[in-house]
Amino acid sequence: MIPDPGTLAVFALASLALAVVPGPAVLYIVAQSIHGGRRAGVVSAIGIASGGLVHVLAAVVGLSALLAASAEAFTAVKIVGAVYLVWLGIRTILSADDRIGGRAAERTLARTYRQGVVVNILNPKTALFFLAFLPQFVDPHESTRGQLALLGAVFVLIALTSDLAWALVAGTAGAVLRSSRTFLRAQRYVSGTIFVGLGALAATAGRSH
């Protein structure tokens, strides 16, 4: 059930690359940190991680069934997801919107947590990662559910670590980051490039069995 160290290392690096990209989840965390401080940022990051566990559960139930049912259907879904990731990257690069942390602060920490869960459940970046990229690291000859659960948990843990770093940095220097045009422009190009790279990797990666 446990992938070999090389496969796990590649997956961890890809997970880290996706986790650090400013998408809906990171933007929510940064916004709460800027307006509510590091404590609000940490609570929002925990909420985002809880939403990530919902994606893990959906992957374990849905993707394992898809892998078992039809290799052709799985390949079609993978390609669609990969194309969308590339399109999302190109759109991000070409966008003139450099905002980060553009959401208003929540009134209470409980609401901050709940909204974080919802934000990540509805986060297309996370959903596409689980749909188009995660299955590339699953050996269909072993327990698919066990592998999906393990890899999903690794992704959530890596994402939580990255999100906590965003929360602490933004809570400490949020005003500076928000007003820095150089930082805002750079994060847009880096985000778009990583999306395109992950999409291309998801479309071409595969394990020969």
N, C-alpha and C positions, 0 to 999 in steps of 0.2 A: 504493500500500500504506500510505502514511503518512497518518493522519487529518489533517483541517484543524486549524489551531491552536485554534479555538474548541472543537471537539469534544474535542481532546486536553486542553485546559484543564479542561473539565467533568469528564472522566474522571479526571484527576489529583486534582481536588478531592474527588470521590467516593471515590477510592482512599485519600486521606489521612484522610477522615472515618471510613472503615471501619478503617483501620490503627490509629488511635489509640484505638479502642474496646477496653476491657479484655475480651477474650474468652479462649478457651483458650490461644492462643499468648502473648498478653501476660501472662496470669496465670502461665504457666510461666516466662517470662523474669523477671518480678518476683520470683517465688519463689526462683529460682536466684541472683538478684542480692542479695536480702535475706540469704540464708544463705551464699552463696559469694563475694560481692563483685562488683565491676564486671567482673572478668575472666570469671567464670562467666556473668555476664549477657550479655556480648558473645559468648561461645561459643554460648550458647543461642540468641541472636538469629541467628547465622549458620546454626545448625541449622534454625531456623524458616524462614529464607529458602531453604535447600536444599529443604525440604519444599514451599515455595511453587512452586519450579520444577517439581515433579512435577505440581502442579495446572495449570501452564501447558502442560505436555506433554499432559496429558489433555484440556485444552480445545482445543488445536490439532488433536488427532486426533479427539476425539469431537464437539465442537461444530461443527467445520467439516463433518463428515459429516452431522450433523443439519440444519444450515442448507441443505445441498445437497439433502437427501432430502425434507424435508417442512416447509413453513412452518407448517402446522397443528400438527404434533407439537412443533415448536420453541416455538410460542406457548403450548401447553399446559404444557410444562415450565417456561417462563418464569413463567407465572402461579402454578404450584405453588410455585416457589422464592420468588416475591414474597410470597405468602401466608404462607409459613413464616417469612420475615424479619420480617414484621409481628407474627406470633404470638410469635416469639422476643423482639422488643422489648417487647411487652406483658408477657410473662412476666418479663422482667428488671426492668421497672419495679415490678411487683407483688410481686416476690420479697422475702422478709425476710432473705435471705442477703447480707450486706455484705462478705464476705471477699474479699480480694485477695492473691494470692501464698500460697494455702493448701497448696501442694504442698511435699513434703520436698525437700531438696537432694540432687543426685546425687553419687555418691562421687568420680568422676573427670571431667575435662573432656571426655574422649572419650565417656563415657556421657552427659554433658550435651548434647553435640552430637547424638549418635544419637537420644536421646530427643526433642530438639527437632525433628528431621526427622519422627519418628513423630507427635508431637503435631500438627504442622501438616498432615501428610497426612490425618490423621483429623479435622481441624478443620472442623466444619460451616459455620462462618462464612466461611472461605475458599472452600470448595466451592460454597456458595450464591452468593457474589459472582461466581465464574466462570460459574456456570450461569445465574443469573437476571439479572445486571447487565452483565457484559462484552459479551454479544452485541448489546446496544443500540447499541454504538458501532462495529459492523462493517458495512461496506457490502457487501452480497451480490454486487454487480456487479464487485467487485475481488477480489484474492486473499484469501480468508477466513483461510487458514492463516497467511499473512504478517501480517495485521492482528491476529489473535489472539495470535500470538507476540510482536509488538511491544507490544501493550497489556498482555499478561501480564507481560512483562519490566518495563514501566513500573510496574505495580502492585507487583511484588516489590521493586524498587528503593526505591519510596516506603515500603513496609512495613518494609524493612530499616532505613531511616533512622529511622523512628518507633520501631522496636523497640530500636535502639541507644540512642536517647534515653531510653526506658523503663529500659534496663539501667543506664545511667550514673546516672540520677536515683535509681532504687531501690537501686543499690549504694551510693550516697552517703548517702541519707536513708531507707533502707528501714524502719528501726525506727519512725521518726516517721510515715511514711505508713501503716504497718500499724496503728498505734495510734490514728490520727485517725478518729474516727467521722464527722466532717463530710465528710472527703475520701471515705471509703468509701461514704457515702450518696449523695454528689454523683455519683460515677463510675457508680453504678447507674442513676440517672435519666438521665444524659447518654447512657450506653450504650444504654438502652432506647429513648430518643427517636431516636437515630441509626439504630438498627435499623428502627424503624417508618418513618422517612423514606426510607431506602434501599429498603425493601420497596415503599412507595407509588410511588417514582420508577421502580423496576424494572417495576412493573405497568402504569404509564401511559406510560412513555417509549417512543418508537418513532421510526423514521426513515421518512419517506414515500419510497417508491421506485416 
